[in-house]
Amino acid sequence: MNNADEEKSWLLKAYAIRRFEERLLELFRAGKLSGTTHTCIGQEFSALALAAPLQPGDAVFSSHRCHGHYIARTGDMEGLMAEVMGKRSGTCAGLGGSQHLCRDGFFSSGVQGGIAPVAAGVAWAQKLKDAGEICVVILGDGTLGEGAVYEAFNIASKWELPLLFALENNLYAQSTPQSQTLAGSIAARAEAFAIPAHRGDTWDWRGLMSLAARVSGTVRRQRRPAFLQVDTYRLAPHSKGDDDRAASEIRAHEERDPLNIFLKSESAAQLASELQAVDACLEQAVRRASEDTFLSFQPPVESAPSRPRRRAVAGEGEIQTRAIHRALAAQLESEPRALFFGEDVEHPYGGAFKIAKDLSARFPGRVRNGPISEAGLVGVGTGLAIKGLRPVVEIMFGDFLTLAADQLLNHAAKFEFMYSRQVQVPLVLRTPMGGGRGYGATHSQCLEKHFAGIPGMDLYVLHGRARAFEFYRRLFRDVRRPALVIEHKLLYAFTGNEPLPAGLEQFETDEAAPMTLLRPAQGPADLTLVVFGAMSAPAEEAARRLLAEEEIIVEIILPLRVSPFDVGPVLESVERTRRVVVVEEGAAGFNLGCEVLAQLARHWKDERAFRARALSAAPCALPSSLALEKKVLPGTERIFTACVEVFSE
């Protein structure tokens, strides 16, 4: 292809993107579309320049303003039109919509900046594969206010990842001018992380095409990140009709827009038939999408309570730290796709609780220290997972999970659904939580309730009778979607073989994530005690006292999988005892115990009511003083008193 043919090809592609976006706005005005759309009218040559150097196997990550990037990379106008219309032939079957696209290594998300760490994870996977592939993540200048972007800069630079950060600088963050939100230089942000910065613009689109090709080629050859700033201007509103910019400013940019200049030129007249062919293809896409049907979709419903079989079991006989360490070592030994990383996990430190101890020495390159970047590390894990690896990420203290909440809630847990099952995210995230050591308000919380109920994610909480090695062995083998595992600091020294309360025998439900049942060896129980996490130890002590002092026989149920929660074994027990106390360490208010009782009430069929109580920590932050902390957290005495009260009602 000579230069003239190549230029003609780019101009026709830019026209196709422009007309697609304009057609979307027409369809919205006609009431044919719902939701929202963010057009890139005026920025088309940026999308083309970034897509042109890409090869099969390369990945692209975009944000809410993604149509141009998608068309430039895939050429799939029909799939995109159907997706925006919500039809089943859409690229994500109508589940993702305008902002959430996925096809052949293209991903977009509507959460600003959050996609950058995920792109870093994909780039790490590409580096490990060593096939010369690269990843491009496209950001807007407004995204430079997001901390996740800088976490991704840092990780990509330190780990030398083949990742191109492309920054489309259109001078506005939605309606707010850059002068109000952006301090310093755009390029200096990347350069501060030792990432080479380059700059081009869409008005000199030929130069931009050449520059993007050179920068992408450097990333591919050197296997290191680069930054490309593309100065441009958005001619259309942020989203459909929301535009407060001065009309004179927009007109000035319309007059210098290279595509507008081309369409008024003699060259465009000479290409009239080709331009008409583009319009015909677009109308065909609109027609086919209009004639298509919606996905036959039934929203998931809550599963019916199970009635699993139970089996007698004993503890593993080793403390939880050793069991978890052994499980991690076995996974790294047997699964070549497994990676483990977190803060301070490498030898000789081995993590704050020494779970990782010698793993980095035994598995060099596959166990590594990350920066203090909870969002960044979880996002990297997500990117690795969607590329088929098996990442395990450690967060040093569970209190810090809040820093990674966006990566879990809006990215890892949503991708499989909103991308219509084109990807899976087999990510395991594990972290220690809980009080009892006097660590204070930011290192002692139990935050499980804040992560329970997230669709697309499993939440597990280890307890004192959990068989940690067996649990992790199964989880590593079977994980298909994000799994968050809470390990309590006080339980790290437990073996699960501690003496049982008198008269109780230990069973497990026959499930992949079993509930542990401590049931009376003889005779019926008087009360069901449902206990989460480290409350298992004081609950067992309360059970001893209840039998000795009050002749109350309890049955203790220790859930392992907290969300989604299967109330079946609890329901089966309460149907016999008609008395239940639920105990957890998290702060009072909208907590796990309330959910357990709500599910019991929802499925209760007996005309006779059951009596219930939910115990939790006081509704306040945890004091650092150990003596005061004990007043806030539930303990043996409160559990004992609550059980006596429920039994006596």
Secondary structure, DSSP 8 states (H G I E B T S, - for coil): --HHHHHHHHHHHHHHHHHHHHHHHHHHHTT---S-----TT-HHHHHHHHTT--TT-EEEE-SS-HHHHHHHH--HHHHHHHHTT-TTSTTTTSS-SS--EETTEEE-SSTTTHHHHHHHHHHHHHHHTSS--EEEEEEGGGGG-HHHHHHHHHHHHTT--EEEEEEE-SEETTEEHHHH--S-HHHHHHTTT--EEEEESTTHHHHHHHHHHHHHHHHHH---EEEEEE----S-SSTT---S-HHHHHHHHHH-HHHHHHTSHHHHHTHHHHHHHHHHHHHHHHHHHHS-----------------EEE----SS-HHHHHHHHHHHHHHH-TTEEEEETT-STTT-STTSSSTTHHHHSTTTEEE--S-HHHHHHHHHHHHHTT-EEEEE-SSGGGGGGGHHIIIIIITTHHHHTTTS-----EEEEEE--SS---TTTS---HHHHTT-TT-EEEE--TT--HHHHHHHHHHH--S-EEEEEEGGGGG--S-S---TTEEEEEESSSS--EEEEESSS--SEEEEE-GGGHHHHHHHHHHHHHHH---EEEEE-SEEES---HHHHHHHHHH-EEEEEEEEESSS-HHHHHHHHHHHH---SS--EEEEEEE-SS---SSHHHHHHHS--HHHHHHHHHHHHH-
